[in-house]
Amino acid sequence: MGVGVGLTALRQGVILGSTALRRRLLVTLEVNNKDRAYEWFLAWLAHNSTTVSQQRVTGRWFRSHQLSVETAVEQRNNGSSSAVFRLVAGPGTHWFRYRGAWMQMKRERETRAMQLMSGTPWETVSLTTLSRDRDLFPRLLAEARDLAMKNQEGKLVIRTAWGIEWKPFGQPRQKRPLHSVVLHAGVGEKIEQDVRAFLQRRQWYADRGIPYRRGYLLYGPPGSGKTSYIQALAGALSYDICLLNLSERGLTDDKLIHLFSNAPERSFILIEDVDAAFNRRVQTSEDGYQSAVTFSGFLNALDGVASGEERIVFMTTNHIDNLDPALIRPGRVDLRVLVDDASPSQVRTLFTRFYGGSEDIPPEDVARLAQELEVLTANEMRSGRRISMAALQGLFIRNGAKEAVESCQDLFVKR
Ligand SMILES: Nc1ncnc2c1ncn2[C@@H]1O[C@H](COP(=O)(O)OP(=O)(O)OP(=O)(O)O)[C@@H](O)[C@H]1O
């Protein structure tokens, strides 16, 4: 009996001793997938381990037998894109070395409970290392963050709503230069100046207790450059775009309010074709699905709770007349801008941008043809026929300069 008691005490002692030793010697950092650092860390790990395209299954210093695949679409410099498979550490225990220190990484997935709104499982990554190496954690996370930021540098990030969260939609895209969207003289400048002025007046709004937000409505016929301009402007200001689709299944008034108030910093909320969303105060999608978002719920989300948080909302529509006056009253829409079909000078500028500087055609010919096209557009407009910038772009892509001018007339339509 004495031996038995002795052994039990010894076992307890060993357990307590090892726990105490572990507590003193080891330090653990937990990152869960609610936090942005989670994605950064996994991407950093994938970056430092392996890609299938390189025909290596284990990386220089990261070895694991439990991998999961993450497929990403990568854009090449020539504009084409291809799918790349990154093998990341799957759920389980892994070991890696970081700046000379061994780290244990445990990735755990909670399969029973899901995140209520997004429906994704909870996940946690626990990093354990020796206590003396604890300072490496902030460095590692900072490295992961910098890598994520570097991948986005000079790019435009588009996010869409995922439950009540905003998640990146595809890979960051190449920014479109603002001058590549050719609008009628002064139109682009007016919007840009307004946004820039707004961004400099945070204190002015705060002093007067006015919610720091601004709404823009760009209206006009299809293919006139509304969306392209908003995206180019976001790129020029280093802002992201949060694309909101009001007819999305599962979207409710509550979620909408949450999404509006939790848009990431430095981002525009973009709602396209807002007329299609609420032209009869009922939100119906093409297949007849009626969204749970109500018109008043949408107005409430736009108004939000008065706060110092910056919010810039862009809406686009082809039919401003179909919009409810309540939606476009000042405070909800502060600046309305008509982005119209091509004007003669726009046609001329777009033509020169397309064909100028090419070795196939002398500059004087470009200038002459551009002039011809400008006159043609002016004449067509006098007889009530218009052409969209999108149609012109298509024409210029398909044809050489001379052919484009010759066949342009057929594309004008009565409006
Ligand atoms: N003003 C413009 N300058 C240069 N390209 C343009 C212009 N307008 C349209 N385009 C081209 O036409 C295509 C469609 O443009 P975009 O989607 O911006 O039009 P939109 O006005 O938003 O149309 P919709 O009202 O149908 O949403 C894009 O590929 C864009 O490059």
The ligand as an ORCA input file, in Angstrom:
! r2SCAN-3c Opt
* xyz 0 1
  N     -15.218     57.145    -69.790
  C     -14.525     56.029    -70.064
  N     -13.206     56.077    -70.304
  C     -12.532     54.953    -70.582
  N     -13.089     53.727    -70.622
  C     -14.400     53.627    -70.390
  C     -15.178     54.767    -70.099
  N     -16.445     54.359    -69.913
  C     -16.465     53.038    -70.057
  N     -15.248     52.591    -70.340
  C     -14.903     51.164    -70.535
  O     -16.111     50.437    -70.699
  C     -16.203     49.332    -69.836
  C     -17.442     49.444    -68.940
  O     -17.311     50.592    -68.126
  P     -17.991     50.754    -66.690
  O     -18.361     49.435    -66.138
  O     -17.133     51.644    -65.879
  O     -19.323     51.507    -67.069
  P     -20.544     51.899    -66.146
  O     -20.907     53.306    -66.491
  O     -20.247     51.613    -64.736
  O     -21.644     50.916    -66.708
  P     -22.978     50.368    -65.973
  O     -23.865     51.543    -65.741
  O     -23.537     49.409    -66.972
  O     -22.536     49.714    -64.706
  C     -14.902     49.295    -69.052
  O     -14.108     48.271    -69.601
  C     -14.250     50.636    -69.287
  O     -12.855     50.463    -69.488
*
